Amino acid sequence: MSKRLLTLALSVLTLGALTTAVAEAGESPVVRTDSGPVRGVITSEYRSFQGIPFAAPPVGDLRWRPPRRPAPWTAVRDATKPGPRCAQAAGLGSAPSDTEDCLYLNVIGPARPAHKPRPVMVWVHGGGFTGGAGSDYDLKRLALGGDVVVVSVNYRLGAFGFFGHPELGRDSGAFGLEDQQAALRWVQRNARAFGGDPRNVTLFGESAGGMSTCAQLTSPSAAGLFHRAIIQSGPCTLSWPDGGFFPGVPAGTPYRPRADVEKDGAAAAAKLGCADVACLRRLPVKDLVNEQLASPAFDTAVLPEDPAAALRAGRFTRVPVLTGVTRDEARLFVALFPGHPFTEEHYQELLRSGFGDKAPLVAAEYPSAKHGGPAMAFADAMTDRIWGCPEVEAQKLLSARTRTFGYEFADRDAPALFPPPAGMRSGASHGSELAYLSDLVGVPVELKPAQQKLAAQMIQYWTRFARTGNPNAEGLPKWHSTPKVQSLAPGKIAPVDLAAVHKCGFWAGL
């Protein structure tokens, strides 16, 4: 899984008065949050605030407890640099961290005063629920290009965010999701102080962030905390076959029953020599950070049921949704498989692992010769099976009950986030759309002129949707609501039949 979410209380300063005063004084802006004042950075274009605590540090006895409000402060707090990353091991494009004190968020918006509060977009980062940080994304282009306020958040990851144990009750295995809701509640209380509208909040994210957005869409306790949702590469109905995501990974979905998560947690506790949670809370971060415990649990207080089941039953918050995938999602994951360059025998072995006696049918539908080699054939098959067809189902379920806009990012010449192995081309792989919406901190990406135009169009689509619940705007190619899906490629924005592109008739019959 790729490595990778508001009723005003009080605000003392309005955006217009604050910006004018700051500009005249030539100083960094100071904004008073409900916990205390923060000083960020102002330029002629934007105002940026980083490292603002939205919850108390989840350390010591607060490890594996629901997030609590941060302690208030009176002195002006520096908000010119990000807070620490949540505890995580080193991963693909992800720096390691041994810090549990990590529940911070970042806010960026235009510097110029606005006549009315701006829409707020709350970004939940991806990283397989094990890595990443809100500060990995410089969302300035989105904020300025769409005239919105953008908030990026951290949330507890891996064993710190999704550990389950029978002693932890109905919060077990879902602390990272609770953190995201705490950030959304912070936005409700503080949006106006930063020029944002708490009555117009869009929750959006990619990969694990998209799956988080789907979870929040089906979480009763998140209702009212956001008013639109954008799900990038995280369809609520996503599932995979044995070995489809990575060799040795059994068939599954992103979300698991609390009982199973608690069983894995109890086994991890025994391995670590702990008989109870009190002992586990005394362990140092290094003893826990490599535990492979990263599946959000349902049958929990924050997530009562599996989001896929909730979607199928129509139990989700009725807000407009923009949702989609990339054309070649699985190429990123298959590129990380061992054994490159793939042989035909290796390809057939992977198919047998995932599909048993039906493997020959898949091989006939995805012959190596027509897909650029064995690795490419397997990646294309997994793109359709794991991502494309679940996305088609999710769009159908959503659109039956709320206004839904589907897309497919289809720039197969998008800059690769890392060099592909021999025998593979990256295409429009998982995460390839990110550089079109945001600058990726520490990852230099150069877009060609046609790609820059597409990036500007996507920013207009995303932010227009955040403003109105509809991505259409003057000067943009018409975007129809589902079942039509908008294909996004340089100079080629047009409707596409997603089910046909991803051979969903074949997969349904399999």
VEXLO-302960 format. One record per residue (C-alpha): residue number from 1; chain; x, y, z. Coordinates in Angstrom, 1 decimal. Last residue first. Example, Ala and Ser with C-alpha at 12.3 -4.5 7.8 and 13.67 -1.06 7.14 Angstrom:
# residues 2
(r 2; A; (13.7; -1.1; 7.1)),
(r 1; A; (12.3; -4.5; 7.8)),
This chain:
# residues 510
(r 510; A; (-14.2; -14.0; -12.8)),
(r 509; A; (-17.4; -12.6; -14.4)),
(r 508; A; (-17.1; -9.3; -12.5)),
(r 507; A; (-13.4; -9.0; -13.4)),
(r 506; A; (-14.1; -9.5; -17.1)),
(r 505; A; (-16.9; -6.9; -17.1)),
(r 504; A; (-14.7; -4.5; -15.1)),
(r 503; A; (-12.2; -4.4; -18.0)),
(r 502; A; (-10.4; -1.3; -16.5)),
(r 501; A; (-11.0; 1.1; -19.4)),
(r 500; A; (-14.5; -0.3; -20.0)),
(r 499; A; (-15.6; 0.3; -16.4)),
(r 498; A; (-14.0; 3.8; -16.5)),
(r 497; A; (-16.0; 4.9; -19.5)),
(r 496; A; (-14.3; 8.2; -20.3)),
(r 495; A; (-15.4; 11.8; -20.4)),
(r 494; A; (-12.8; 14.4; -21.7)),
(r 493; A; (-9.7; 16.2; -20.7)),
(r 492; A; (-7.1; 15.5; -23.3)),
(r 491; A; (-4.8; 18.5; -23.7)),
(r 490; A; (-2.6; 17.2; -20.9)),
(r 489; A; (-4.5; 14.3; -19.2)),
(r 488; A; (-7.4; 14.1; -16.9)),
(r 487; A; (-10.2; 11.7; -17.8)),
(r 486; A; (-13.5; 12.8; -16.3)),
(r 485; A; (-15.9; 10.0; -15.5)),
(r 484; A; (-19.5; 9.8; -16.7)),
(r 483; A; (-21.7; 7.7; -14.4)),
(r 482; A; (-21.3; 10.1; -12.7)),
(r 481; A; (-21.5; 13.9; -12.7)),
(r 480; A; (-20.4; 15.7; -15.9)),
(r 479; A; (-17.2; 17.8; -16.1)),
(r 478; A; (-17.3; 20.4; -18.9)),
(r 477; A; (-13.8; 21.5; -20.0)),
(r 476; A; (-12.8; 24.5; -17.9)),
(r 475; A; (-13.1; 28.2; -19.0)),
(r 474; A; (-16.0; 28.9; -16.8)),
(r 473; A; (-16.2; 26.6; -13.8)),
(r 472; A; (-17.3; 23.0; -13.2)),
(r 471; A; (-16.0; 21.2; -10.1)),
(r 470; A; (-19.4; 21.2; -8.3)),
(r 469; A; (-19.8; 21.2; -4.5)),
(r 468; A; (-19.5; 25.0; -4.5)),
(r 467; A; (-16.3; 26.2; -3.0)),
(r 466; A; (-14.5; 22.8; -2.5)),
(r 465; A; (-15.6; 21.7; -6.0)),
(r 464; A; (-14.2; 25.0; -7.4)),
(r 463; A; (-11.0; 24.2; -5.5)),
(r 462; A; (-10.5; 20.8; -7.0)),
(r 461; A; (-11.5; 21.8; -10.5)),
(r 460; A; (-9.4; 24.9; -10.5)),
(r 459; A; (-6.4; 23.0; -9.1)),
(r 458; A; (-6.9; 20.4; -11.8)),
(r 457; A; (-6.9; 23.1; -14.5)),
(r 456; A; (-3.7; 24.6; -13.2)),
(r 455; A; (-2.1; 21.2; -13.1)),
(r 454; A; (-3.2; 20.5; -16.6)),
(r 453; A; (-1.6; 23.7; -17.8)),
(r 452; A; (1.6; 22.8; -16.0)),
(r 451; A; (1.4; 19.4; -17.7)),
(r 450; A; (1.3; 21.1; -21.1)),
(r 449; A; (4.2; 23.3; -20.1)),
(r 448; A; (6.3; 20.4; -18.9)),
(r 447; A; (6.3; 19.6; -15.1)),
(r 446; A; (9.5; 19.4; -13.2)),
(r 445; A; (9.4; 17.5; -9.9)),
(r 444; A; (12.0; 17.8; -7.1)),
(r 443; A; (11.0; 15.6; -4.2)),
(r 442; A; (12.2; 17.2; -0.9)),
(r 441; A; (8.8; 18.7; -0.2)),
(r 440; A; (6.2; 17.7; -2.8)),
(r 439; A; (4.7; 20.8; -4.5)),
(r 438; A; (1.0; 20.4; -4.6)),
(r 437; A; (-1.9; 19.7; -7.0)),
(r 436; A; (-0.1; 18.5; -10.1)),
(r 435; A; (2.7; 16.9; -8.1)),
(r 434; A; (0.0; 14.7; -6.4)),
(r 433; A; (-1.3; 13.2; -9.6)),
(r 432; A; (1.4; 10.6; -9.8)),
(r 431; A; (0.5; 9.1; -6.4)),
(r 430; A; (-0.3; 5.6; -7.7)),
(r 429; A; (1.0; 5.3; -11.3)),
(r 428; A; (0.1; 7.4; -14.4)),
(r 427; A; (2.8; 5.7; -16.4)),
(r 426; A; (5.7; 4.3; -14.4)),
(r 425; A; (7.3; 2.2; -17.2)),
(r 424; A; (8.6; -1.3; -16.3)),
(r 423; A; (11.1; -3.8; -17.7)),
(r 422; A; (14.0; -2.7; -15.6)),
(r 421; A; (12.9; -1.0; -12.4)),
(r 420; A; (11.1; 2.3; -12.3)),
(r 419; A; (13.0; 5.5; -11.3)),
(r 418; A; (11.3; 7.3; -8.4)),
(r 417; A; (8.4; 9.7; -8.2)),
(r 416; A; (8.0; 9.4; -11.9)),
(r 415; A; (7.0; 12.6; -13.7)),
(r 414; A; (3.7; 12.1; -15.5)),
(r 413; A; (4.0; 10.7; -19.0)),
(r 412; A; (1.0; 8.4; -18.6)),
(r 411; A; (-1.1; 11.5; -17.8)),
(r 410; A; (-4.4; 9.6; -17.1)),
(r 409; A; (-5.8; 10.9; -13.7)),
(r 408; A; (-9.2; 9.2; -13.7)),
(r 407; A; (-12.2; 11.2; -12.4)),
(r 406; A; (-15.6; 10.8; -10.8)),
(r 405; A; (-18.0; 13.5; -9.7)),
(r 404; A; (-20.7; 12.5; -7.2)),
(r 403; A; (-23.9; 14.1; -6.1)),
(r 402; A; (-25.4; 12.0; -3.3)),
(r 401; A; (-27.4; 8.8; -2.9)),
(r 400; A; (-27.1; 6.7; -6.0)),
(r 399; A; (-23.9; 8.6; -6.9)),
(r 398; A; (-22.1; 7.1; -3.9)),
(r 397; A; (-22.8; 3.5; -4.7)),
(r 396; A; (-22.0; 3.9; -8.4)),
(r 395; A; (-18.8; 5.8; -7.6)),
(r 394; A; (-17.7; 3.1; -5.2)),
(r 393; A; (-18.4; 0.3; -7.7)),
(r 392; A; (-16.4; 2.0; -10.4)),
(r 391; A; (-13.6; 2.7; -7.9)),
(r 390; A; (-13.6; -1.0; -6.9)),
(r 389; A; (-13.2; -1.7; -10.7)),
(r 388; A; (-10.2; 0.6; -11.2)),
(r 387; A; (-8.2; 0.0; -8.0)),
(r 386; A; (-7.6; -3.6; -7.0)),
(r 385; A; (-8.7; -5.6; -10.1)),
(r 384; A; (-7.9; -3.0; -12.8)),
(r 383; A; (-4.6; -1.8; -11.4)),
(r 382; A; (-3.7; -5.4; -10.5)),
(r 381; A; (-4.1; -6.5; -14.1)),
(r 380; A; (-2.0; -3.6; -15.3)),
(r 379; A; (0.7; -4.3; -12.8)),
(r 378; A; (0.8; -8.0; -13.8)),
(r 377; A; (1.0; -7.2; -17.4)),
(r 376; A; (3.7; -4.6; -16.8)),
(r 375; A; (5.8; -7.1; -14.8)),
(r 374; A; (5.4; -9.7; -17.5)),
(r 373; A; (6.3; -7.5; -20.5)),
(r 372; A; (5.0; -4.6; -22.5)),
(r 371; A; (1.3; -5.2; -22.0)),
(r 370; A; (0.4; -7.0; -25.3)),
(r 369; A; (3.2; -9.5; -25.1)),
(r 368; A; (2.7; -10.2; -21.4)),
(r 367; A; (-0.9; -11.4; -22.0)),
(r 366; A; (-3.5; -9.7; -19.8)),
(r 365; A; (-6.9; -11.4; -20.6)),
(r 364; A; (-5.2; -14.7; -21.3)),
(r 363; A; (-3.2; -14.5; -18.1)),
(r 362; A; (-6.3; -13.7; -16.1)),
(r 361; A; (-8.1; -16.7; -17.5)),
(r 360; A; (-5.0; -18.9; -16.9)),
(r 359; A; (-5.0; -17.8; -13.2)),
(r 358; A; (-8.6; -19.0; -12.6)),
(r 357; A; (-7.3; -22.2; -10.9)),
(r 356; A; (-5.7; -20.2; -8.2)),
(r 355; A; (-6.3; -16.4; -8.5)),
(r 354; A; (-3.8; -14.6; -6.4)),
(r 353; A; (-1.0; -17.1; -5.9)),
(r 352; A; (-1.6; -18.6; -9.4)),
(r 351; A; (-1.3; -15.1; -10.9)),
(r 350; A; (2.0; -14.4; -9.1)),
(r 349; A; (3.4; -17.8; -10.4)),
(r 348; A; (2.3; -16.9; -13.9)),
(r 347; A; (4.3; -13.6; -13.7)),
(r 346; A; (7.3; -15.3; -12.2)),
(r 345; A; (7.3; -17.9; -15.1)),
(r 344; A; (7.1; -15.1; -17.6)),
(r 343; A; (10.2; -13.6; -16.1)),
(r 342; A; (10.1; -10.4; -14.1)),
(r 341; A; (13.1; -8.0; -14.2)),
(r 340; A; (12.9; -7.6; -11.3)),
(r 339; A; (12.7; -10.2; -8.6)),
(r 338; A; (11.4; -8.3; -5.5)),
(r 337; A; (8.2; -6.2; -5.7)),
(r 336; A; (8.6; -2.5; -5.4)),
(r 335; A; (7.8; -1.8; -9.1)),
(r 334; A; (4.7; -3.8; -8.5)),
(r 333; A; (3.5; -1.2; -6.0)),
(r 332; A; (4.1; 1.8; -8.2)),
(r 331; A; (2.7; 0.1; -11.3)),
(r 330; A; (-0.5; -0.6; -9.4)),
(r 329; A; (-2.2; 2.7; -10.0)),
(r 328; A; (-1.8; 2.9; -13.8)),
(r 327; A; (-4.7; 5.1; -14.8)),
(r 326; A; (-4.9; 7.0; -11.6)),
(r 325; A; (-7.9; 6.9; -9.3)),
(r 324; A; (-11.1; 8.9; -8.6)),
(r 323; A; (-13.5; 10.7; -6.3)),
(r 322; A; (-15.2; 14.0; -6.0)),
(r 321; A; (-18.0; 13.7; -3.4)),
(r 320; A; (-20.9; 16.0; -2.5)),
(r 319; A; (-22.1; 15.5; 1.1)),
(r 318; A; (-24.7; 13.0; 2.3)),
(r 317; A; (-22.9; 11.4; 5.3)),
(r 316; A; (-22.8; 7.6; 5.0)),
(r 315; A; (-25.1; 4.7; 5.7)),
(r 314; A; (-26.2; 3.8; 2.2)),
(r 313; A; (-26.1; 0.1; 2.8)),
(r 312; A; (-23.3; -0.4; 0.2)),
(r 311; A; (-21.4; 2.5; 1.6)),
(r 310; A; (-21.7; 1.2; 5.1)),
(r 309; A; (-20.5; -2.2; 4.0)),
(r 308; A; (-17.5; -0.7; 2.3)),
(r 307; A; (-16.8; 1.6; 5.3)),
(r 306; A; (-16.7; -1.5; 7.6)),
(r 305; A; (-18.8; -0.6; 10.6)),
(r 304; A; (-18.9; 1.4; 13.8)),
(r 303; A; (-16.0; 3.6; 12.9)),
(r 302; A; (-15.3; 6.2; 15.6)),
(r 301; A; (-16.5; 4.1; 18.6)),
(r 300; A; (-15.1; 0.9; 17.1)),
(r 299; A; (-16.6; -2.0; 15.2)),
(r 298; A; (-14.1; -1.0; 12.5)),
(r 297; A; (-10.4; -1.0; 12.9)),
(r 296; A; (-7.9; 1.0; 10.8)),
(r 295; A; (-5.2; -1.3; 9.6)),
(r 294; A; (-1.6; -0.4; 10.5)),
(r 293; A; (0.0; -2.8; 12.8)),
(r 292; A; (3.3; -4.0; 11.3)),
(r 291; A; (5.4; -3.4; 14.4)),
(r 290; A; (8.5; -1.5; 13.4)),
(r 289; A; (7.8; 1.6; 15.6)),
(r 288; A; (7.0; -0.4; 18.7)),
(r 287; A; (10.3; -1.1; 20.4)),
(r 286; A; (11.9; 2.1; 19.1)),
(r 285; A; (9.1; 4.2; 20.7)),
(r 284; A; (10.2; 3.1; 24.2)),
(r 283; A; (8.0; 0.7; 26.2)),
(r 282; A; (6.2; 2.1; 29.2)),
(r 281; A; (2.8; 2.2; 27.5)),
(r 280; A; (3.2; -1.5; 26.6)),
(r 279; A; (3.5; -2.4; 30.3)),
(r 278; A; (0.3; -0.5; 31.1)),
(r 277; A; (-1.3; -2.2; 28.1)),
(r 276; A; (-1.0; -5.6; 29.7)),
(r 275; A; (1.1; -8.9; 29.7)),
(r 274; A; (4.1; -7.4; 28.0)),
(r 273; A; (7.1; -9.3; 26.8)),
(r 272; A; (7.3; -7.7; 23.3)),
(r 271; A; (6.2; -10.9; 21.6)),
(r 270; A; (3.3; -11.1; 24.0)),
(r 269; A; (2.3; -7.6; 23.2)),
(r 268; A; (2.5; -8.3; 19.4)),
(r 267; A; (0.2; -11.3; 19.9)),
(r 266; A; (-2.2; -9.1; 21.9)),
(r 265; A; (-2.2; -6.5; 19.1)),
(r 264; A; (-2.8; -9.1; 16.4)),
(r 263; A; (-5.8; -10.4; 18.3)),
(r 262; A; (-7.0; -6.8; 18.9)),
(r 261; A; (-6.9; -6.1; 15.2)),
(r 260; A; (-8.9; -9.2; 14.5)),
(r 259; A; (-11.5; -8.3; 17.1)),
(r 258; A; (-11.7; -4.7; 15.8)),
(r 257; A; (-12.7; -6.0; 12.4)),
(r 256; A; (-10.4; -4.8; 9.6)),
(r 255; A; (-10.2; -1.8; 7.2)),
(r 254; A; (-7.8; -1.5; 4.2)),
(r 253; A; (-9.1; -4.6; 2.6)),
(r 252; A; (-7.8; -8.2; 2.4)),
(r 251; A; (-6.2; -11.0; 0.5)),
(r 250; A; (-2.9; -12.1; 2.1)),
(r 249; A; (0.3; -10.1; 1.8)),
(r 248; A; (3.1; -12.7; 1.1)),
(r 247; A; (4.2; -11.0; -2.2)),
(r 246; A; (2.9; -7.4; -2.3)),
(r 245; A; (-0.4; -5.7; -3.2)),
(r 244; A; (-1.8; -8.6; -5.2)),
(r 243; A; (-0.1; -11.3; -3.2)),
(r 242; A; (-3.4; -12.9; -2.2)),
(r 241; A; (-6.2; -10.8; -3.8)),
(r 240; A; (-7.0; -7.1; -3.1)),
(r 239; A; (-9.8; -4.9; -1.9)),
(r 238; A; (-11.0; -1.3; -2.3)),
(r 237; A; (-14.7; -0.7; -1.7)),
(r 236; A; (-14.2; 2.8; -0.1)),
(r 235; A; (-12.0; 3.8; -3.0)),
(r 234; A; (-8.7; 5.3; -1.9)),
(r 233; A; (-6.9; 6.7; -4.9)),
(r 232; A; (-7.9; 10.3; -4.3)),
(r 231; A; (-11.1; 10.8; -2.3)),
(r 230; A; (-12.4; 14.4; -2.2)),
(r 229; A; (-15.1; 15.1; 0.3)),
(r 228; A; (-17.5; 18.0; 0.8)),
(r 227; A; (-19.3; 19.5; 3.9)),
(r 226; A; (-17.0; 18.7; 6.7)),
(r 225; A; (-17.3; 18.4; 10.5)),
(r 224; A; (-21.1; 18.0; 10.3)),
(r 223; A; (-21.0; 14.2; 10.5)),
(r 222; A; (-17.6; 13.0; 11.8)),
(r 221; A; (-19.1; 11.2; 14.8)),
(r 220; A; (-21.3; 9.1; 12.5)),
(r 219; A; (-18.3; 7.7; 10.6)),
(r 218; A; (-19.1; 6.7; 7.0)),
(r 217; A; (-17.6; 9.8; 5.3)),
(r 216; A; (-14.8; 9.7; 7.9)),
(r 215; A; (-13.8; 6.2; 6.7)),
(r 214; A; (-13.9; 7.4; 3.1)),
(r 213; A; (-11.6; 10.3; 4.0)),
(r 212; A; (-9.3; 7.9; 5.8)),
(r 211; A; (-9.2; 5.8; 2.6)),
(r 210; A; (-8.3; 8.9; 0.7)),
(r 209; A; (-5.6; 9.8; 3.2)),
(r 208; A; (-4.3; 6.2; 3.1)),
(r 207; A; (-4.1; 6.8; -0.7)),
(r 206; A; (-4.8; 10.5; -1.2)),
(r 205; A; (-6.7; 13.0; 0.9)),
(r 204; A; (-9.5; 15.4; 1.1)),
(r 203; A; (-11.9; 16.9; 3.6)),
(r 202; A; (-13.7; 19.9; 2.3)),
(r 201; A; (-14.9; 22.6; 4.8)),
(r 200; A; (-17.6; 25.2; 4.0)),
(r 199; A; (-19.4; 26.1; 7.2)),
(r 198; A; (-16.1; 26.6; 9.1)),
(r 197; A; (-15.3; 29.4; 6.6)),
(r 196; A; (-11.6; 30.4; 6.5)),
(r 195; A; (-9.9; 33.7; 7.1)),
(r 194; A; (-7.3; 32.2; 9.6)),
(r 193; A; (-9.3; 33.3; 12.7)),
(r 192; A; (-12.4; 32.1; 10.9)),
(r 191; A; (-11.2; 28.5; 10.8)),
(r 190; A; (-10.5; 28.2; 14.5)),
(r 189; A; (-13.3; 26.3; 16.2)),
(r 188; A; (-14.5; 24.2; 13.3)),
(r 187; A; (-10.9; 23.7; 12.2)),
(r 186; A; (-10.0; 22.3; 15.6)),
(r 185; A; (-13.0; 20.0; 15.3)),
(r 184; A; (-11.5; 18.8; 12.0)),
(r 183; A; (-8.2; 18.2; 13.7)),
(r 182; A; (-9.8; 16.2; 16.4)),
(r 181; A; (-11.6; 14.2; 13.7)),
(r 180; A; (-8.2; 13.3; 12.1)),
(r 179; A; (-6.9; 12.3; 15.5)),
(r 178; A; (-9.8; 9.9; 16.0)),
(r 177; A; (-8.9; 8.3; 12.7)),
(r 176; A; (-5.4; 7.8; 14.0)),
(r 175; A; (-6.7; 6.3; 17.2)),
(r 174; A; (-8.7; 3.6; 15.4)),
(r 173; A; (-7.4; 0.2; 16.6)),
(r 172; A; (-9.0; 0.1; 20.0)),
(r 171; A; (-11.3; 3.1; 20.7)),
(r 170; A; (-14.1; 0.6; 21.5)),
(r 169; A; (-12.3; -0.9; 24.5)),
(r 168; A; (-8.6; -0.5; 25.0)),
(r 167; A; (-8.0; -3.5; 27.3)),
(r 166; A; (-8.8; -6.0; 24.4)),
(r 165; A; (-5.9; -4.6; 22.4)),
(r 164; A; (-5.7; -2.8; 19.1)),
(r 163; A; (-2.9; -0.7; 17.7)),
(r 162; A; (-3.9; 1.6; 14.9)),
(r 161; A; (-2.4; 5.0; 15.6)),
(r 160; A; (0.7; 4.2; 17.6)),
(r 159; A; (1.3; 0.8; 16.0)),
(r 158; A; (1.4; 2.4; 12.6)),
(r 157; A; (0.6; 6.1; 12.5)),
(r 156; A; (-0.8; 8.8; 14.7)),
(r 155; A; (-2.2; 11.8; 12.7)),
(r 154; A; (-0.6; 14.8; 11.2)),
(r 153; A; (-2.7; 17.5; 9.4)),
(r 152; A; (-2.7; 19.8; 6.4)),
(r 151; A; (-5.0; 22.8; 6.4)),
(r 150; A; (-5.6; 24.7; 3.2)),
(r 149; A; (-7.4; 28.1; 3.0)),
(r 148; A; (-8.8; 28.8; -0.4)),
(r 147; A; (-8.3; 31.2; -3.3)),
(r 146; A; (-8.0; 28.4; -5.9)),
(r 145; A; (-4.6; 29.1; -7.4)),
(r 144; A; (-3.3; 30.6; -4.1)),
(r 143; A; (-4.3; 27.8; -1.8)),
(r 142; A; (-3.6; 25.0; -4.3)),
(r 141; A; (-0.2; 26.4; -5.3)),
(r 140; A; (0.7; 26.9; -1.6)),
(r 139; A; (0.0; 23.3; -0.7)),
(r 138; A; (3.6; 22.4; 0.2)),
(r 137; A; (3.1; 18.8; 1.0)),
(r 136; A; (5.5; 16.7; 3.2)),
(r 135; A; (4.3; 18.9; 6.1)),
(r 134; A; (1.2; 16.9; 6.5)),
(r 133; A; (3.3; 13.9; 7.4)),
(r 132; A; (4.3; 10.5; 6.0)),
(r 131; A; (4.4; 6.9; 7.2)),
(r 130; A; (2.5; 3.9; 8.5)),
(r 129; A; (-1.1; 4.4; 7.6)),
(r 128; A; (-0.1; 3.3; 4.0)),
(r 127; A; (1.6; 6.6; 3.4)),
(r 126; A; (-1.1; 9.1; 2.5)),
(r 125; A; (-1.7; 12.6; 3.9)),
(r 124; A; (-5.0; 14.0; 5.1)),
(r 123; A; (-5.6; 17.5; 3.7)),
(r 122; A; (-8.3; 19.8; 5.1)),
(r 121; A; (-9.6; 22.3; 2.5)),
(r 120; A; (-11.3; 25.5; 3.9)),
(r 119; A; (-13.5; 27.7; 1.7)),
(r 118; A; (-12.7; 31.4; 2.2)),
(r 117; A; (-14.4; 33.8; 4.6)),
(r 116; A; (-16.0; 36.8; 3.0)),
(r 115; A; (-14.7; 40.1; 1.4)),
(r 114; A; (-11.2; 38.6; 1.4)),
(r 113; A; (-8.0; 40.2; 2.6)),
(r 112; A; (-4.8; 39.5; 0.6)),
(r 111; A; (-2.3; 37.1; 2.1)),
(r 110; A; (-3.7; 33.9; 0.4)),
(r 109; A; (-3.9; 30.8; 2.6)),
(r 108; A; (-1.8; 28.3; 4.4)),
(r 107; A; (-2.4; 26.4; 7.6)),
(r 106; A; (-0.3; 23.6; 9.2)),
(r 105; A; (-1.3; 20.9; 11.7)),
(r 104; A; (0.2; 19.3; 14.8)),
(r 103; A; (-0.4; 16.1; 16.7)),
(r 102; A; (3.3; 14.9; 16.8)),
(r 101; A; (4.4; 14.3; 20.3)),
(r 100; A; (5.0; 10.6; 19.6)),
(r 99; A; (8.5; 11.2; 18.2)),
(r 98; A; (10.8; 8.5; 17.0)),
(r 97; A; (10.8; 9.6; 13.4)),
(r 96; A; (12.0; 8.1; 10.1)),
(r 95; A; (11.9; 10.1; 6.9)),
(r 94; A; (9.4; 9.0; 4.2)),
(r 93; A; (10.1; 8.9; 0.5)),
(r 92; A; (9.6; 5.1; 0.5)),
(r 91; A; (9.9; 4.2; 4.2)),
(r 90; A; (12.0; 4.9; 7.3)),
(r 89; A; (10.1; 3.8; 10.4)),
(r 88; A; (7.4; 6.0; 11.9)),
(r 87; A; (6.6; 8.1; 14.9)),
(r 86; A; (4.6; 11.1; 13.9)),
(r 85; A; (6.5; 13.9; 12.2)),
(r 84; A; (7.6; 16.8; 14.4)),
(r 83; A; (5.8; 20.1; 14.0)),
(r 82; A; (6.4; 22.2; 11.0)),
(r 81; A; (8.1; 25.6; 10.9)),
(r 80; A; (7.1; 29.2; 11.3)),
(r 79; A; (4.5; 28.8; 14.0)),
(r 78; A; (6.3; 30.3; 17.0)),
(r 77; A; (3.9; 30.6; 19.9)),
(r 76; A; (2.9; 34.0; 21.3)),
(r 75; A; (2.9; 33.8; 25.0)),
(r 74; A; (-0.5; 32.8; 26.6)),
(r 73; A; (-0.7; 29.0; 26.2)),
(r 72; A; (-3.6; 26.5; 26.4)),
(r 71; A; (-3.0; 22.8; 27.0)),
(r 70; A; (-4.0; 20.9; 23.9)),
(r 69; A; (-7.5; 19.3; 23.7)),
(r 68; A; (-7.5; 15.5; 24.1)),
(r 67; A; (-6.9; 12.8; 21.5)),
(r 66; A; (-8.5; 9.4; 22.3)),
(r 65; A; (-6.1; 7.1; 24.2)),
(r 64; A; (-3.5; 4.7; 22.8)),
(r 63; A; (-0.5; 6.6; 24.4)),
(r 62; A; (-2.1; 9.2; 26.8)),
(r 61; A; (-0.4; 7.5; 29.8)),
(r 60; A; (3.0; 8.3; 28.4)),
(r 59; A; (2.6; 10.3; 25.2)),
(r 58; A; (-0.3; 11.4; 23.0)),
(r 57; A; (0.9; 15.1; 23.0)),
(r 56; A; (-2.3; 17.2; 23.6)),
(r 55; A; (-4.3; 18.0; 20.5)),
(r 54; A; (-4.5; 20.6; 17.7)),
(r 53; A; (-1.0; 21.8; 18.1)),
(r 52; A; (0.1; 24.4; 15.5)),
(r 51; A; (3.3; 23.3; 13.7)),
(r 50; A; (3.0; 25.6; 10.8)),
(r 49; A; (1.3; 28.9; 9.9)),
(r 48; A; (1.6; 30.4; 6.5)),
(r 47; A; (0.2; 33.6; 5.0)),
(r 46; A; (0.4; 34.1; 1.3)),
(r 45; A; (1.2; 36.3; -1.7)),
(r 44; A; (3.1; 39.4; -0.5)),
(r 43; A; (4.6; 37.4; 2.2)),
(r 42; A; (3.5; 36.5; 5.7)),
(r 41; A; (5.0; 34.0; 8.1)),
(r 40; A; (3.5; 32.6; 11.3)),
(r 39; A; (3.0; 33.8; 14.8)),
(r 38; A; (0.6; 31.9; 17.1)),
(r 37; A; (-1.7; 33.1; 19.9)),
(r 36; A; (-3.4; 30.7; 22.3)),
(r 35; A; (-5.6; 27.6; 22.7)),
(r 34; A; (-8.7; 29.0; 20.9)),
(r 33; A; (-6.4; 30.4; 18.2)),
(r 32; A; (-5.2; 33.9; 18.2)),
(r 31; A; (-3.4; 34.9; 15.0)),
(r 30; A; (-0.1; 36.7; 14.8)),
(r 29; A; (1.3; 37.6; 11.4)),
(r 28; A; (5.0; 38.1; 10.8)),
(r 27; A; (6.0; 41.8; 10.9)),
(r 26; A; (6.3; 44.6; 8.4)),
(r 25; A; (4.2; 46.8; 10.6)),
(r 24; A; (2.0; 48.0; 7.7)),
(r 23; A; (1.6; 44.5; 6.3)),
(r 22; A; (0.8; 43.2; 9.8)),
(r 21; A; (-1.9; 45.7; 10.4)),
(r 20; A; (-3.5; 45.2; 7.0)),
(r 19; A; (-3.4; 41.4; 7.4)),
(r 18; A; (-4.9; 41.5; 10.9)),
(r 17; A; (-7.7; 43.8; 10.0)),
(r 16; A; (-8.7; 41.8; 6.9)),
(r 15; A; (-8.3; 38.4; 8.6)),
(r 14; A; (-10.4; 39.3; 11.6)),
(r 13; A; (-8.8; 39.2; 15.1)),
(r 12; A; (-10.3; 37.9; 18.4)),
(r 11; A; (-11.7; 34.7; 17.2)),
(r 10; A; (-14.1; 32.8; 19.5)),
(r 9; A; (-15.8; 29.4; 19.2)),
(r 8; A; (-16.9; 29.0; 15.6)),
(r 7; A; (-19.0; 26.1; 14.5)),
(r 6; A; (-16.3; 23.2; 12.3)),
(r 5; A; (-8.3; 14.7; 7.7)),
(r 4; A; (1.3; 8.2; 2.8)),
(r 3; A; (3.3; 5.1; 1.5)),
(r 2; A; (1.4; 3.3; -0.9)),
(r 1; A; (0.0; 0.0; 0.0)),
